[in-house]
């Protein structure tokens, strides 16, 4: 029997959200972003979208072009292109609360893995169903959760315009089990809401079967601080931009030192044996 995706309100207890996420592999948080933030973000990113050719951006492998879709307009590296993202979305309290609950038990800190706007146009086909954590294929099985991912609706998501489809419960399936059509749930939700899912949950962008309706969403994911990220945030976000950001944003972009000395471990990401965030604060970096 198909498990549905629980809908919660952004004002609910974050512990309830994390519990639903860990139980079902996905949860829909309504009003994740306010109407004001959605409006301002869409306006801020619009010039970047207007300058990007749909489905024609150069990608390093033909598989990526096929995976994202030729009818999809893709904007990457949002922290370097949107101040609103870098200071209001990246550091959103609900992201912090959920990642604290799911990821912090097995890491010293987590960081931004990827941040993209995906504008899936009419005619977009059902995306390949996948698990985001497949980016790290050498993880031992089984393993604890290593990633928290999300798609925020920047316009209303419907089944017809390609709402993200998730397979609830698939985070607990055998790795070779394939999701069948009746096991997929379309994350239909109004603009500003978000479907949050684990990296181990099977999902994919839905087919946009409309003739004139775009489906614009923002894909944001976080991973354990000791994993290499899909997007290279150090290059994607200009250093002058990083210097202007709050320390919390800098840390989530990967500049914070990964320190496990207190429990007998080591450290990662030091510069001159210092925390890069402190070097940024002092003007030395």
Backbone torsions as a table, in degrees:
resi	resn	phi	psi	omega
1	UNK	NA	135.9	-179.0
2	UNK	-68.5	135.1	173.5
3	UNK	-89.3	133.3	178.2
4	UNK	-81.0	167.9	175.8
5	UNK	-97.5	123.6	-178.4
6	UNK	-69.9	138.4	174.2
7	UNK	-101.5	130.0	175.5
8	UNK	-128.8	163.0	178.5
9	UNK	-97.1	148.5	-178.7
10	UNK	-58.3	-22.1	179.6
11	UNK	-85.9	-3.7	179.6
12	UNK	-72.3	170.6	179.1
13	UNK	-64.6	122.4	178.2
14	UNK	-56.6	-28.0	178.2
15	UNK	-63.4	-35.5	176.6
16	UNK	-65.4	-40.3	178.5
17	UNK	-62.6	-47.0	-179.4
18	UNK	-63.5	-38.0	179.8
19	UNK	-65.5	-42.8	178.0
20	UNK	-64.8	-39.0	179.2
21	UNK	-63.1	-46.0	-178.8
22	UNK	-72.6	-28.0	178.9
23	UNK	-76.0	-47.3	-171.6
24	UNK	-105.9	-13.0	-178.2
25	UNK	88.2	-9.4	179.9
26	UNK	-159.6	153.4	176.0
27	UNK	-150.7	144.0	176.8
28	UNK	-103.8	122.1	-179.8
29	UNK	-105.5	110.0	-178.8
30	UNK	-79.1	143.2	-178.3
31	UNK	60.5	35.3	177.8
32	UNK	-56.7	-48.7	173.1
33	UNK	-108.2	144.2	178.2
34	UNK	-71.1	160.6	176.3
35	UNK	-57.4	-37.1	-179.3
36	UNK	-63.4	-46.0	-179.5
37	UNK	-65.1	-43.0	179.4
38	UNK	-60.8	-45.1	-179.6
39	UNK	-62.8	-46.2	-178.5
40	UNK	-68.1	-38.7	179.3
41	UNK	-66.0	-46.6	179.0
42	UNK	-58.1	-40.9	179.4
43	UNK	-67.5	-39.1	-178.4
44	UNK	-67.9	-38.1	-175.3
45	UNK	-87.2	-12.5	-175.3
46	UNK	-56.7	-44.1	178.3
47	UNK	-61.5	-33.9	177.9
48	UNK	-68.5	-42.9	178.0
49	UNK	-63.0	-41.3	-178.1
50	UNK	-64.4	-25.9	-178.6
51	UNK	-92.4	3.9	-177.3
52	UNK	-109.9	129.3	179.2
53	UNK	-78.3	131.1	-178.3
54	UNK	-65.7	122.7	174.2
55	UNK	70.4	8.3	-175.9
56	UNK	-119.0	6.1	179.4
57	UNK	-66.8	138.6	-177.6
58	UNK	-70.3	124.6	177.2
59	UNK	-120.0	154.2	-170.6
60	UNK	-71.3	-14.6	-179.1
61	UNK	-144.9	138.4	179.0
62	UNK	-56.7	-27.9	178.2
63	UNK	-58.9	-39.8	-178.1
64	UNK	-63.9	-41.5	178.1
65	UNK	-60.2	-43.2	178.5
66	UNK	-68.5	-41.9	-176.5
67	UNK	-63.5	-45.3	-179.8
68	UNK	-74.7	-31.0	176.8
69	UNK	101.7	135.5	-176.9
70	UNK	-73.1	-14.3	176.3
71	UNK	-97.8	10.5	-177.2
72	UNK	-105.5	132.2	173.1
73	UNK	-95.8	120.3	-172.0
74	UNK	-116.9	125.4	174.8
75	UNK	-116.6	124.1	-177.6
76	UNK	-111.4	175.4	175.2
77	UNK	57.5	50.2	-171.7
78	UNK	-62.5	-29.8	-178.0
79	UNK	-63.1	-26.6	178.7
80	UNK	-89.8	-5.4	-175.8
81	UNK	-120.6	-11.1	-177.3
82	UNK	-141.7	113.0	175.7
83	UNK	-64.5	-35.1	179.8
84	UNK	-63.2	-43.3	177.0
85	UNK	-61.6	-49.0	-172.3
86	UNK	-65.2	-27.1	-175.1
87	UNK	-113.1	-17.1	-176.5
88	UNK	-121.7	-29.3	-179.8
89	UNK	-96.3	-50.4	-179.7
90	UNK	-52.7	-40.4	-175.6
91	UNK	-99.1	17.9	-175.6
92	UNK	-54.4	132.7	-177.8
93	UNK	-56.3	-33.5	-179.5
94	UNK	-71.8	-36.4	172.6
95	UNK	-59.1	-46.1	-177.7
96	UNK	-62.5	-45.1	-177.6
97	UNK	-64.3	-44.0	-178.3
98	UNK	-70.0	-43.6	178.9
99	UNK	-66.2	-35.5	175.4
100	UNK	-58.4	-41.9	-176.6
101	UNK	-73.4	-41.2	-171.8
102	UNK	-89.7	-40.3	-171.0
103	UNK	-100.6	-36.7	-174.0
104	UNK	-59.9	-26.9	178.3
105	UNK	-58.1	-20.5	-178.4
106	UNK	-126.8	24.3	175.4
107	UNK	-157.0	161.9	177.3
108	UNK	-79.2	-32.1	178.0
109	UNK	-162.0	160.2	176.6
110	UNK	-117.1	169.5	-178.4
111	UNK	-150.5	167.1	179.3
112	UNK	-64.6	128.9	176.5
113	UNK	-93.3	-50.7	-178.3
114	UNK	-153.3	146.2	176.2
115	UNK	-143.4	115.3	-174.0
116	UNK	-141.8	152.9	165.6
117	UNK	-104.1	129.5	-179.9
118	UNK	-120.8	110.0	-178.3
119	UNK	-104.9	93.6	-174.2
120	UNK	-87.6	113.7	-174.8
121	UNK	-82.7	170.3	176.0
122	UNK	-54.7	140.1	-178.0
123	UNK	91.9	-6.3	177.1
124	UNK	-63.0	132.5	179.8
125	UNK	-84.8	163.0	173.8
126	UNK	-55.3	126.8	179.5
127	UNK	-71.0	152.7	174.0
128	UNK	-52.9	126.2	176.4
129	UNK	-69.7	136.6	-172.7
130	UNK	-158.6	168.6	169.5
131	UNK	-108.8	129.3	-177.9
132	UNK	-61.3	-30.5	-178.2
133	UNK	-71.3	-2.5	173.7
134	UNK	-63.4	-11.9	174.0
135	UNK	-60.8	-22.4	179.5
136	UNK	-119.6	76.5	-171.1
137	UNK	-70.3	-11.0	-176.1
138	UNK	-96.3	9.3	174.6
139	UNK	-63.0	139.1	176.5
140	UNK	-69.4	149.6	178.4
141	UNK	-115.0	134.6	-7.9
142	UNK	-77.8	168.5	178.8
143	UNK	-147.2	159.1	176.0
144	UNK	-66.1	167.7	177.5
145	UNK	-63.6	132.3	-177.7
146	UNK	-114.8	-5.3	-173.2
147	UNK	-151.6	139.9	169.0
148	UNK	-118.5	123.7	-176.3
149	UNK	-122.3	167.8	-178.6
150	UNK	-161.0	156.6	167.0
151	UNK	-128.8	120.5	177.9
152	UNK	-96.7	129.9	177.8
153	UNK	-76.1	118.5	175.2
154	UNK	-94.2	-11.2	168.2
155	UNK	-139.7	164.8	-179.3
156	UNK	-57.4	132.7	176.2
157	UNK	-96.8	127.4	174.5
158	UNK	-128.7	164.0	176.9
159	UNK	-60.8	-34.5	-176.5
160	UNK	-72.0	-37.2	-176.8
161	UNK	-92.4	7.9	171.3
162	UNK	102.2	31.0	176.9
163	UNK	-51.2	140.8	177.5
164	UNK	-52.3	135.9	177.6
165	UNK	-108.1	133.2	179.2
166	UNK	-124.8	153.7	176.3
167	UNK	-108.2	93.0	-178.6
168	UNK	-56.4	138.6	179.6
169	UNK	85.8	-10.0	-175.3
170	UNK	-69.8	-15.6	176.7
171	UNK	-66.7	-13.9	178.7
172	UNK	-108.6	4.3	-179.1
173	UNK	-78.2	158.1	168.7
174	UNK	-57.3	146.4	-172.4
175	UNK	-63.5	-23.3	-177.6
176	UNK	-95.2	3.0	179.2
177	UNK	-76.6	135.1	-178.8
178	UNK	-102.7	135.6	178.9
179	UNK	-73.7	133.2	175.6
180	UNK	-93.9	162.2	-173.4
181	UNK	-54.9	-39.9	-176.1
182	UNK	-73.8	-9.5	179.9
183	UNK	-94.1	-1.1	-178.7
184	UNK	-96.8	140.7	178.3
185	UNK	-120.8	127.8	176.8
186	UNK	-77.9	127.6	-179.7
187	UNK	-81.7	71.7	177.9
188	UNK	-75.1	129.7	-174.3
189	UNK	-167.0	153.0	179.3
190	UNK	-76.4	162.2	177.5
191	UNK	-53.7	138.0	-178.6
192	UNK	98.2	-18.5	177.5
193	UNK	-84.4	164.5	-177.4
194	UNK	-140.0	139.2	167.3
195	UNK	-97.4	120.7	-179.7
196	UNK	-108.1	132.9	-175.9
197	UNK	-144.7	161.6	178.6
198	UNK	-81.3	154.9	177.4
199	UNK	-62.1	-19.0	-179.6
200	UNK	-91.6	1.1	-177.9
201	UNK	-89.8	131.5	177.8
202	UNK	-72.7	134.5	-178.6
203	UNK	-161.9	176.4	175.5
204	UNK	179.8	153.3	175.7
205	UNK	-63.5	139.5	-179.2
206	UNK	-80.3	165.5	176.3
207	UNK	-72.9	134.6	175.0
208	UNK	-93.3	99.4	-174.7
209	UNK	-92.2	5.6	178.3
210	UNK	-79.7	171.0	177.6
211	UNK	-103.3	-15.8	-174.4
212	UNK	-150.2	18.2	-177.4
213	UNK	-114.7	123.5	175.7
214	UNK	-83.6	154.0	175.5
215	UNK	-125.1	95.3	-176.6
216	UNK	-96.2	125.2	177.9
217	UNK	-137.4	162.5	177.4
218	UNK	-116.5	118.1	179.2
219	UNK	-94.6	119.8	-179.2
220	UNK	-131.4	128.8	176.6
221	UNK	-139.6	153.6	179.7
222	UNK	-124.2	148.0	179.5
223	UNK	-136.4	169.3	177.5
224	UNK	-56.0	143.8	-175.7
225	UNK	-64.8	-16.1	-179.4
226	UNK	-98.1	7.5	175.6
227	UNK	-97.5	147.1	173.4
228	UNK	-75.2	135.7	-173.8
229	UNK	-88.4	155.1	177.5
230	UNK	-64.3	-45.9	176.2
231	UNK	-96.6	135.8	177.4
232	UNK	-84.4	93.0	-174.6
233	UNK	-66.2	-26.7	-179.7
234	UNK	-64.5	-31.6	179.8
235	UNK	-95.6	-37.4	-176.9
236	UNK	-66.4	-28.9	179.6
237	UNK	-109.0	112.0	-178.7
238	UNK	-54.5	142.3	-175.6
239	UNK	-61.4	-35.2	177.2
240	UNK	-61.4	-36.6	176.3
241	UNK	-67.1	-44.5	179.6
242	UNK	-58.0	-42.7	-179.3
243	UNK	-59.7	-29.7	-176.3
244	UNK	-86.0	-5.5	-174.8
245	UNK	-89.7	158.0	174.6
246	UNK	-63.5	153.2	179.7
247	UNK	-54.3	-34.8	179.7
248	UNK	-62.7	-42.0	177.6
249	UNK	-66.0	-42.9	178.7
250	UNK	-59.3	-42.3	179.9
251	UNK	-63.6	-43.7	-178.5
252	UNK	-69.9	-21.4	174.6
253	UNK	-80.1	-1.5	174.5
254	UNK	103.8	5.7	-177.3
255	UNK	-82.0	-18.1	-179.4
256	UNK	-70.4	141.1	175.5
257	UNK	-66.3	143.4	177.2
258	UNK	-96.5	105.6	-168.9
259	UNK	-115.5	112.8	174.9
260	UNK	-120.0	20.7	-178.9
261	UNK	-61.2	-34.0	-175.3
262	UNK	-64.3	-23.0	179.6
263	UNK	-111.4	21.8	176.3
264	UNK	87.1	9.2	177.4
265	UNK	-94.9	-154.2	-179.8
266	UNK	-122.1	-153.1	179.8
267	UNK	-139.9	157.9	179.5
268	UNK	-135.4	145.5	170.2
269	UNK	83.6	20.4	179.8
270	UNK	-76.9	154.4	171.4
271	UNK	-126.9	119.0	-175.0
272	UNK	52.9	36.8	-179.8
273	UNK	59.9	28.4	177.3
274	UNK	-123.8	161.4	174.3
275	UNK	-76.7	120.0	-179.0
276	UNK	-55.9	-31.8	178.0
277	UNK	-63.6	-38.5	177.5
278	UNK	-68.9	-35.4	177.1
279	UNK	-67.0	-38.0	175.1
280	UNK	-63.8	-41.2	-179.1
281	UNK	-63.1	-38.3	-177.1
282	UNK	-84.0	-9.0	-178.4
283	UNK	87.0	6.4	-179.0
284	UNK	-81.8	-12.4	-179.9
285	UNK	-125.0	NA	NA
